[in-house]
C-alpha cells in the first residue's frame, strides 16, 4: 500500500468524538480537496480580497455527519488531516458549530494542541487571523472558513462588525460551488420509520437561496 493510500485509509475512517457528536471525514476527502482545486480557485478567486480575505473554505456536514471541504487553499485542510490533527480541531465538531455561529480559529484549538494547530493552519500559510461562520440548514451544517494576511490590529472588531455581509459572502461562495458538491452527496439516506407508500430513500442536497441585490 502506498503511503498516500495508507494515510487516506487511516484518516478517512477516524471518528471525532466531541460532546456526543460523531463527525466522519468523507472517504475521498483528500482526493476531493485537490481534484477540484483549480475549479474551486476559479469560482472563488473573485471573493478573495473582499473584507481583506485571503483564504476561503466551505465545509459541509451532511445528515450522516460526514464532512466534505472545498477550499481555495487546500493545503490548510490537507495538512490537518494527514497529520491527524483534525481530530483535535473543534472546527470539525458538529456540536461546536451548532453552539458557535461566529468564532476565531484559536477558540477551536484545545490547549494541548494549540501550538501545532496554530502553526499548521495559520503561521505556515502567513495568515494573521482566521475565523469561521457556521449555520444549520435543515439537517445540514454549513461552515464558512476565512483567513487574512492583513496586519490590521483590530481584525476581530472589524469582522464582528461585518458578520451579516460575511455570511452573505459565504452563501454566495456556496452557490458558486454547489454543483461540485452535488457530485458527492450520499445517494441514500434512510427516511424516518413509518414512511409507508413512499420511496425508502432520498437524496438530500443542500440548496441555498441567495439574494445578490
N, C-alpha and C positions, 0 to 999 in steps of 0.2 A: 504494500500500500504506500503511495506517495505521501510525503509529509503534508502536502496541502490537503489531500483527501482525508488523512488522519485527523488533522485539525478540524476540518469541516464536520467529520463524523462525530468527534468528541463534543464540540461546542453546540452543534445543532440539536443534540439530544439532552442538553442540560436544562433543568428547570430552575427558575429563580423563585425561591420561597420568600415572600415578604408580606407579613400581615395577612396570611391566608390567601395570598394572590399567587397563582401559578402561571407564570408567563414563559412561553416557549419560543425560541428562535425558529423562524421558518427554515425548513430543512435545506433550502437553497440560498439562504440569505447572503453568504459570501459571494456566490456566483452572481446573484442579482445586483449586489452593490456595484460591481464593476461592469456587468453585461450592458447596463443601460447608462453608464457613466456619461458618454458623450451626448446622448439624447436628453438626459436629465439636465446636463450643463446647458445645452442649447435652450431648453424650455425655461430654465430658472435664472439664467445669467442676467436677464434684464432686471430682475428683482434685486440683484446684488448692488450695493451702493445706496439703496433706499434705507433711510434711517441708519446709515453708516454700517449696514450689514455686509459681512464678508463671507459668511457661511450660512447655508440653509439646508436643513434636512427635515423630511416629513416621515414621521413614524406612525404606523397604523397597527393597532392591536385589534384583531378580528373577534367575532363571538366565541371562538375557541381559544382565546387568549394567546394567539400566535402573532408574533411581531414580524412586520416587514418594514424596511427602511429604504428610502430613496434620498440620496444625499449628493449635494453639489461638491462635497469634499469627502468621498467615501473612505479615505484612509482614516478619518476620525473614528468611524464606527468599526471598520475592519480591525484596527489595532486593538480596540477594546475586546472584540470577540475572540480573536486568535490568542490573546493573552489571558482569556478567561475573566477579565476584569469587569465585563458587562454584568456579571452576576452580583457585583457589589455596587453598581451604579443604580441608584434609585430611579433614575430616569427610565429604567427598564421595568419598573414596578407598576403594575396597573393601579393598585390602591394609592400609590404615591401620586399618580397622575390625577386620580379622581379627587384627591384631597388638596391638590395644589394646581390651580389653574395658571398661575404665574410663579416661576421660581428661577433663581440664578443657578447655574450648573453646580456651583460649590455646595449648595444646600442639599444636593443629592449624593454628595460624597461622604461616606462614613469615615470617621476619624482614622481608622486603621489603614484605609486605602486612599486617604485624601491626597497625599503627595503623588502617588502613582497615577491616579485618575487626572489630577491637575496637570501633570506633565504630559500624558498621552493626549488628552483632549484639547488642552489649551496651549501650554508652553511650546510644544514641538511644532505647533501649527501657527505660532505667532499671534494667537488670539489673546486679547486683553480682557475680554468679558464675554461670557456665554450665558444664555438664558433659554428657558422653554416656556411655551404656552400650550396648555392642554385642555381638551374638552371632550365630553362624551356625546356621541350622536347615535341614538338608538342603542344597539348592542356593540357598537364600535367605540374605540377610544382613538382620538387623533391628537398627536403632539407635534407642534412646530418647534424646531430647534434652531436657534440663531446664535451667531457669534460675530464679534467685531474685532478689528485690529486697531481701533481708534484708541488714542491715548487721553481722551477726554476724562477728567477725573470725577465727573458726575454722570456716569453712564447709567447707573441704577435709576436715578431720578428721571433721567431722560427717557428710558424705556418704560418706566412705570407710567409716565405721563402720556404715552402713546400706545397703550395696550390695545385699545379697540382697533386702531389702524393696523397694528401688527397682526392681530387676529385676521383682519380682512386681507392682509398681505399673504398670510399663511393659507387662508381659504382659496385665494386666487392661485397660489402655487399648487395647491392640491388639484384644483380644476385643470391646470395645465398638464399634470402627470397622471390623472386618474385612469386614463386609457391604458397606461403601462401597468398600474396596479391591478386593473381588471383581469389581466392575464394570469394573475397568481391568486385570485380569490379561491378559497376552498370550494370545490364544486358541490359538496354535500354537507349540509348541516341538518341534524335531526330536528324535526318540528316538535313542539310540545306534545305530551301524551294526550290522546283523545282527539287527534286531528283526523277523525274518520272522514271518508269521502273526499279526501284531499291528497295531493301528492305528498309522500312522506319525506321528501327532501326539497330544499330550496337553495338558491344561490344568492345570498345577500351581498350586495355591492354598495359600498358607502358612496352616497351621492350628496353633493352639496349644491345648494342654490346660492349663487354669488351675485350680489348687486355691485356692479362695477361703476355705477354712476358717481 
